[in-house]
Amino acid sequence: MDELSLLARALPDAPPPSAEVVEKARLRLAATQRKPVRPGRANRRGPAWGWTLGAAATTIAVVMAVVTLVSNMTTVPAPMIVPASGNDALLRLADQIAQLPDERDDYWRRPLLNNGLIRVRAGGETFNVLQSSRIDLWHPRDPGDPVHVEQWQQFVRPATKADERAWQAAGSPGTVQRACTPGTRAGDCAQIRLSSKPSQCVYTRAAEPGGVLSDRRLGELTLADLSALPDDAEQLREKLRTYWKTRKNSRPEDSFKDFLPMAFALLELPVKPSVRAATLRLLAELPTTKVRGSIIDPLGRPGIEVTFIKSEGFTAQFGTDDEVAQRYTTILDPHTGTVLAANVAIAAESTEGLAKGTFMDYQAWAPEAGWTSERPERPRGCRLSDRPLP
């Protein structure tokens, strides 16, 4: 397709672009269509690092840039074409949320759904089941109040209608055998019991010394520490530098450059909207951050797909004689900048029983996440645990 000729036909009344504009547009379009070589099967051990933006999306951006230039060329000289940057979406989102009110209540609630697909066999049939567990945390503003955490096994059931039909064809068994590829440890191929109702509930309830949050990716922080974070991107960078220098269990070889992408953890913590905006601005400038575009998250919510650190890898849980490629991503709320789903693994290719684009594993924040005045109570049928929960 000759995109520039197409534009000329679509805008017959507009003066033609200059030769300089045409040449620059063609060069950018040609550059986007150079695809990297797909890694060979023999090299599929361990994650791959780096990212590739889709040529089609970039082509659209270039064409739209030329449309804008052509339609405005009657009054101004032809400008240089500015390369489209997907990370600008984070800057626009930051501007949008910076002025949101800082709403706080008695408890910060973090309900996480941990879901994953498992390939199983039963009665001569092979199909997928979806395993779901839920961890619900209430962290009080008053550090003297107890932190309440409860964990449920939500369900283990056929993942799709097609999987349900295969399960029924196998006789609707209550127990299935995990299907493992050659070389998998026998202990990882145990039988799995299916269930449709929440079960196996355990909970803990205790005051955290000093009010330290359970999320220690950036260090031992409290709600007061989060409230004091600067809402300027450069000042936030320097504050993160102090966390990098003082955090425990850090490896000496980890540089601040390696640590900085971990700033995305702030998007999962109860920070002020202005601090969240500063975090997005900081992340948008990092070479490790790549915005992939719009996406519907595993719970059916619209979001923005972003990778902050690692974006590609492989899994041996599916397929018969090969590993299956998958990509990892984070999905942000397009209105608040908070995380809708994290550690999302998406199938990057199709194989037996698995379609490309399927969500394979993920952690999704339930819709009730956020500040609440609701006081947690001991759930019925739940066992008190003497061990800390995640």
N, C-alpha and C positions, 0 to 999 in steps of 0.2 A: 504494500500500500504506500502511495506517495502522499504522506500526511499534509505536506504544504500545498500540493495541488488540490487536495480535498478542502483545505481551508479557503483557497481562492474561490472555489465554486460555492462554498457556503456563505462567503461574504463578498458578493459581486460588487457592491458599492464602495467598498473600502479600498484605499490606495494600496498598492503592493508594498510589501516590506522591502527594505534595502537589501542589497546583496550581502552585506555584512551580517545582518540578522538571519537571512536564509542559511548562510554557511555555518554560522554558530549553532543554529537549531539542528541542522543535519549532523554536525559533528557530535552533539550531545546525544541525539537519537541513536546514532551508530554505536556510541560507547555503551549505552544501556543494554544493547542487544548482544554484547559479548558475554556469553554464559560461561561460568567456570566448569571445568571437567568434573563429572561426578566421580567421587572416590570409588575405587575398585572394591570388589567384595573381599579381597584378601586383606584390605587395610581397615576392615570394620571392627577394630578392637579399641574401645575407649572413645571418649567424646571428641568431637571436632570443635574447633574454636573459630569464631568469625561468623560473619553474616553476609547475606546476599539479598538485595532488594529486588523485587520482581520487575522484569523489564517492561511488562505491560503497564504497571502503575506509573513507572517513570516516564514511559512514552506519553501517557495521558497528561502528566504534569508538564512535559515539554510542549505538547500540542496546545494545551490551555495557555501556556505562557505566550506562545506565538499569537493565539487568538487575541489575547489582551493587548499585545503590541500592535497588531494590525488595526484593531478597533480604535486605538487611541492615537494613531499616527497622524491624524489630521491636524493636531494642534501642537504636538511636541516632537522634537527630534527622536529618532530611533534610539532607545536605550540599549545597554548591554543586557543579554539574557542572564538572569540570576538563577543559578542552579537551585532546583527544588530540594528542600531538606525536610525529610519526614519528621525529624526531631522538632521542627517548628510547631508541631501539634502539641508538644508538651509545654512550649512557651505560651501558646494561646490558651491552653488549659490553665496554666499558672495565673495568667492575667484574669481569667474568669473566676477563679476560686479565691484569689487573694483578698477580696473584700467580703467574703462570706462571714457571717457572725460566728464567734467562738462559743458554741453552746456546750455547757458542761452540766453534769448532774452528779448523783451520789456514787454511781458505779460506772466503770467502763467495762462493757460487756464484749467479749470476743468469742462468738460461736463459730467454730471451724468444722467443716465437713471434709473428711479425708476419704476420698473415693478412688477406686482403682479397678480396672478390668482384670479378670483372671480367666485363662483358657482352661476348660475342664472337659472330662469325658464321663459318660454314663450310658449304659444300655446300648452300646454301639454307636452313640452319637457324640459329636464334639461340638461344643458351643461355648459362649462367654457368659460369665456371671459378673455382676457389679457388686463389689464389697464396699460398704459404707460404714464409717464410724464417725462419731461426733464428740468434740471436746468443747465444753462450754465454760468460760472463765468469767468471773465477776471480780474486778479489781477495784477496791474502794478508794475514794479520794482521801479518806481518813486512814493514815497508815496504821492506826491502832485497831481498825476493824479487820476481821479475818478475810483472807482471799478465799473465794469459793471456786472450786474446779470440779466438774463432773464429766465422766466419760461414758458413752454408750456405744454399743454395737448396734447400728441402726438397722441394717438388713444385709442379706446376701441373697441375690435373686437373679434370674436371667436378665441380661443387660438390655435386650431389645425384643420386639415382637417375634422376630425370626429366631432368636435364641430361646424364647419361651416355647415356640412350636417344636424346636429340637428337643427341649427338655421334656415336653409332653410326649413326644414320640419315644423318648427313652423310658417312659412310664412314670414321669413326674417324681423322680426319687428325691428323698430328703437329704441324701448325702451323695456327693460327686467326687471324682478323683481329679486332682489337678493334673493338667497335661503339660509335661515338661519336655523340652527339647533335649537331644542327646548331650550328655556331659553335665546335666544339672544334678546337684546333690540330692540323694534320696530323701533327706529330711525336708527339702523344699517342695516335694511332690506329695505332700500328705493329703488325706481326704478333707473335704470341706463340707460343713453342714450348712444347708440353706435355711434361711429364716426370713420372715416378712415383717416381723415386729421388733421394736427396740428391746435389747436384752443386755445382760452382762454389765450392768451399771455399777460403777465405783465412783467415789467422790472423796475429796479432801477439803478441809476447812481449817485454816490456820493463818495467823498473822505473819506476814513476811517481814523479817527483820529489816528495819529501815524503810519499809515500803518499796523495796526493789522489785521491779517488774520481772516477770518470768522470762521475757524475751531479752536475752543478753547478747544478741548479735553485735551490738555496738558498744557493749559494756554494761556495768551494773547501774542502770538508770532508774530514777523514780519519776512519778508524775510531776513532781516539782522541777526536776531536771528538764523534762520535756517542755514544761511551761516557760522555762527561762531561755529556751533556744532562740537565737536571733532569726529574724525573718528576712535577712539579706543573704543572698547566695554566697558571697565571698566571706562574710563573717561566719556563716554556717560551715563553710569549708574549713576554716581555721578551728572552729569548735570541734569538728570531726577529727582534725589532726590531734587534738588533745586526747580524744577517746582512743585513737590509734596508738598513741604513745603509752597510755596507761592501762589498756584492756588486758585482762588476764588470759593466759593460755595462748597468747599470740606467738606465731612462729617468727623467728628472727628474719627469715627470708621474705616475709610479707612486707612489701613496701607500702607506703601511703597511697601510691598510685593503684596498687592492687586492692587496697582496703576501701578506697573512695566509692566504688560502685555499690558497696554495702549500704550506702545512704538510702537506698530504696526501702530499707527496713522502716524508715520513718513514715513511709506511706501506709504502713500497717499499724502504726502506733497512734495514740491519742494526742497528736500535736495540734496546734492552732492552724486554721486554714492558711494563714499567712506564712507559717513555717512550712506547711505542705507545698505552698506555691514556690517558696525558696528552694525546697528540695527538688522540685521538678525542674526549675531553672538550672540548678547545679547538675542534675543528671543529664539534662538535654545537651550539655556541653561536653560530656564525656564520650570518647570514641567507642566505648563498649556499649553505649545505649543505642538501640535501633527501634524505631517505631514501625510496626508492620502494617498498621491500619485498623479499621473497624472489625469487630468480631462479636459474635454472640457467645456469652460465657456458658459453662456447663449447666447453669441453672436457668438459662434462657434470657439473661439480661444483656442489653447492649453494652459494649465496652471498647476500650482501646488496647490493642495488643502491643506489648513492648517487651524487648529482651534487654536485660541490664548486664548480664555476665555471660552465661553459657546458653547457646541457642540450638545446638544439634548434638545428637548422640545416637545410640542404638540399644535395642533391647532384645534379649533372647527368649522372651516369654511367648512370642508368637512366631508363626512360620514353622516350616518343617525342617529345612536344611540350611537356614541362613538367619542372620540377625535382621531385625526390622528397624529401619531408620525412623527416628522420631525427633521432633524439635521441642524445645522447652521455652516457655514464655510466661509472662505475667499479664494479667488483664486488669486494667484500671477503670474505675467509674468515670464516665465522661463528664459528669457534673460536679463531682467532689474531689477527684484525684486520688481517692482511697483505693485500696486493692480489693477487687472483687474475687479474684482467684489467683493463687500463686503456685509455683512449682508445677505448672501445667505441662504435661507431656502429651503431644499431639502426634498421631501417626503421620509420617511424611511419605508413606507409600502404602499400597494395598497388598494384602496377603490373604491367605485362607482364613476366613472368618473375621477379617479386620479391614475396614475401608479406610482409605486415605482421608485424613482430616478428623478421625475419631479421637475424642478425648480419652486417653488411656489411664492417666493418673492426674490427680489435682487436689489442691486444698482450696475450698471455696468458703468465703465468709457468708454465713446465713444472713438473710435480709434484716434481722433484728439486731445486727451488730451496731455498736455505738454506745453513747452515754444513755443511762437509764436511771430512773428513781426506784425501779423495781428491786426489792431486796431479795437476794437468793435464799431459798429455803431447801432443807434436805429433801431430795426427791424420793418419792415412794419406791420401795423395792430396790433401793440403792445401797451398796455396801460401803462402809467407811474404810478407806485404804490408809495404811500407815506409810505408804510410799508416795513421793511427790508424783503428780501427774504432769504430762507434757504441757 
